[in-house]
């Protein structure tokens, strides 16, 4: 069905990305020849690609653990199928959150009787745990480089943002895990009276269900930290392939997470445009001028790995099923718990 509003919105996103990349190309910040020469340095590129490849089964394991925490019984192969399908749509649809809707839709198909609210909550928690892992890695790197950060007014600004995110992560997990008692029940009763309050309370209740399964939540958080260590290390290899060793290991682990967070903004697949601008600014703070090129290699690798999810999707989808139908069916008419 033709949707003019959606067409205009996606068209504006495309123009934004095109404008950003065009400016970077014309200003010399994006150098395709330099990227090409770096890709020819396969002995340095390959370890970075392999690290990102290793993340795929680990992502599947994290999803499996998070679903177990909500007592949703799926095995590893099913979790891997959902993960690859999600990555495929993250690659082919604007914004890294787009694949979550498709994953939630097929999760309901894999787990008969599963409520839509539970599926949405599972995808939400998967996203939050992933972002929390990024913040933990960046915060730890900040602590190790505290003296250098204090000495730089520009890095101090980044540190404030990271610490703000870290505070948000802390408040979230306290909210999910702390036994508030009767006062909390009164708060939920008030929230139910707000617009969409009933749905919001369902999400809160589902999140607090992890209190009885803390090992799955804690394990998933540790897995996220490990995933991001591999991803940031891959970025380091890509910088080396570009001949840029000016960014210290501490700065790499401090700055890269914030850049990766921006790729979740639903503008373009793999964070194109937004990610380029973020890594340009962030890596310059650490003394590197190759942030745009390094992210280009990173995004290209992510896109190629994401496209491998096309096969699981084609094998799993029903005849005649399309993405508009999936999105419409999953986002409307959420049933009561």
N, C-alpha and C positions, 0 to 999 in steps of 0.2 A: 504494500500500500504506500502511495506517495505521501511523504510527510514534509511539507515545505519548511516548517519550523526547524526540524532536525537537519534538513539540507542547508539552511542558512547558518545554523549554529556550527555545523561541521565545516562549512565553507569558511567561516570566520576563523576557526581554529587553524585550518590549513593556511590561510593568508598570514596569520600570526607567525606560524612556524616558518613559512617561506620567507617572511620579512626578516626574522631573526637570523636564519641561516644565510640569507643573501647579504645582510650587513656584515656578518662574520667573514664571509667569503671575500667581499670587497675590501674589508679592512685588513685582510691577511691573517686574521685570527683562526680561521678555518682553512687549512692547507691540504687539499686532497692529494697533492703530489707527495707531501711529507707523510701522510697516512699510508699511501701506496708503498713508499719506501720502507716504512715501519712494518707493514704486512709481509714484505719480502724477507724481513728478519725473523723467519719462522721459529728459529731456535729459542727466541725470547718470547715471541707471541704465543707459541704452543702451550707453555706451562700455564699462562693466564687463561687460555681457552679451556684447558683441561680442568682448571679449578672451577670455572663456571659450570662446566659439564658435570662435575662431581656434585654440584649443588642440587641437581634435579632429583636424584633419589633421596637426598637428605630433606628436601622440601616435602617430598611425598611422606617421609617418615614423620615430619612435624605435623602435617595435616592429620595423619592417622592417629597420633597421640592426642591431638586436640579433640578429635571426634570421640575417641575413647573416653576422654574426660567428661563428655556429655552423654556417655553411654550409647553412642551410635556405633554399632558393630559393623565395621567394614575392614576388609583385609588389605594388605599392602598393595596388591595389584590394583584394586579398586581405587585406593588413594592415589597411586601413581597415575591412573587414568584421569582422575579429576585434576591432578596437578598439571599434567601435560595439556589437557583441554583448556584449563585456565590460562596457562602460559601462551597458548596459541591465540586466544582472544585478547590477551594483554598486548600481543604483537600486532594484531590486525585491527583492533578497535582503539579509539582515542583514550589515552590515560591508562595507567597500570591497574586501576580498580575495575576496569570493564570485565575482565575475566572472572571476577568474583561472582557476578550475577549468573554467569553460565555454569560455574562450578556448583553454586547453590542449587540451580535447577536440576542438574544431573545427580547431585547428592540425594535429592528427594526421590529420583528414579531408582537409585541404588539401594535406598533404605525405605522400603514400603512402610507406611504408617508414620513416617517422620513429618512433623509439622513444619510449615514454611518458616515460622518464627525460629525454630531450632536451626534450620539450614542457614537462615540469614545471620543468626547469632554465631554459628560456627565460622562462617566466612569473615564476620566482623572480628572475632577473636583472633583468627589466623592473621588478619591484617594488623591488628593491634600488637600481637606478639612479635610479628616481623619488624614493625617500626620500633618497638621497645628494644629489641636486640640491637638495632642500629644506634639508638640513643645510649645504651649501655656501653657499647664499644667506643663511641665517641667520648663519653664521659670518662671512661678509664684512660683513654689516650690524653684527655685534657689534664687529668691528675698527674700523669707521668711527665707532661710538658708544662706544668703549672708556671714555672719560673719564666719560660719563654713567652707564655701567653700573657702573664702579668706585665712583661716588658714591652708588649706591643698593644697599642690602643686599638688597632684594627682587629687583632685576634681576640681582644677582650670583648668586642661586640659579638663576635661569633660565639665566644664562651657563654655570654649571657643567654643567647638563643638556645644553646645546647643545654644549659642548666635549667632553663625554663621548660624545655621538653622533658628533661629528667624529672623535674618536679611533677609534671603532668603524669608521667609514667608511675611515679611513686603514689600519687593520689589515686590513680585508677586502680592499682592493685590493692591499696588499703581499702578502697570502696568495695572491691569485689570480695576480698578475703576476710575483712574484720567482722566479727559477730556483733552487730550494733544492737540487737535485741528489739524491744517494743518500740523504741523511738524510730527505728528504721521502718517498722511496719506502719507507723503513723505517717512517715514521710511518703511511703508508697501509696497510702490511701489518698494523700493530697495530690500526688502526681497523677493518679487515675482520673482526677477531675479536670485535668488540663486537656487541650486538644491533642489527640493521638496519645494521650497519657496511658491508656490501657496497653497499647502496643509497646510503649517505652518501658512500662513496668515488666512486661513479659521478657524483654531483652535483659533487664537488670536481674530478674529472677533466674534466667538461664545462665547468665554470667556467674552469679553467686553459687550456682550448682557446682562450680569447680572447687568450692571449699571442701567437698567430700572427695575430691580427686586431685589433691594438690600436686602429687608426683607427676601427673600428666602435664599440668600447667607449667610446673618448674622445669620439667624435662624439655618441653617445647621451647621455653625461653632460652635454655642453654643451647639447644639446637640452633635457634635463631642467631645467637651470638657466634656460633661456629660458622654458620652459613655466611654471615657478613664478614667474618675474618677472611674467609676464602675469597669473597667478592672484592674486598678492598685490596687483598694481595694481588688479585688478577689485575686490578687497576695499576698497581705498582709495576707489574711486568709490562703493561702496555706503555707506561711512561718510559720505561727503560728501552723498549723497542724504538721509541721516538728519539732516543738519545738524550733524554732529560733525567738527570739524577739529582736535580737541585732540591727536590722535595724530600725532607727527612721522613723516616718511617713513622715517627711520632706525628708529624704534621699530616701525613697521608691518612693515618687512622683517625685523626681528629677532624679533618675537613671533609673527607669523602662521604661519611654517613649523612651529613647535612645535604650534600649534593644529591645523594640517592633518594632522600626523602622528597625532594622536589619533583622527582620523576613520577610520583603518584598523582600529581596534579593532572586532571583529565583534559589534557590539551591534545597530545599526539602519542602514537604508539612508542613505547620504549623511552618516553620522556624527551623525545626529540624537540629541539628548540629550547624548552624550559631547562632541561638538563644541561644543554650546551652553555646557556647563559650562567647557570649556577656554578658549573665547574670552571668556567672562565674566571669568574670573580673569586671563588674560593681558593683555587690553586694559585692565583696571583698573590693572595695573602701569604701563602707559604713559599713564595719565590719561584713558582713554576709558570712559564708562559704557554705550556702545552696542555692546559686543561681541556680545551675544546677538542683537540685532536685525540687525546686519550679517551675522552668520553665517547667520541665518534666510534672508536674501535670497540669500546665496551658495549655501546648500544648495538652496533652491527653484530657482535657476537651474540648478544641477548636475542636479537631478532631472528638470527639463524637457528638458535637453539629453540626459540619459541615456535618456529614454523614446524618443528618435528611433532608438535601436538596436533597437526592437521590429520594425521593417520588415525590416532585414537578417536578423534572427534567424528571422522567419517565412518568409522566402524561402529561407533556407539549411537549416533543419531538415527532417528527414525526417518523413513522416506517422507519427503515433503516438509520436514521440520526445518525452520530457518531461524536466524538470530532474532528477528523482529518478534516472532511468535514466542520464542523463549523468554525474551526480555519482558514482553507484555504479560505473559502468564505468570512469571515469577514475581513481578513487582506489584501485582494487583491482587485484591481479594485475599489478603492474609487471613487465614482462619483463626478462630479463637483457640486459646490453649485449653 
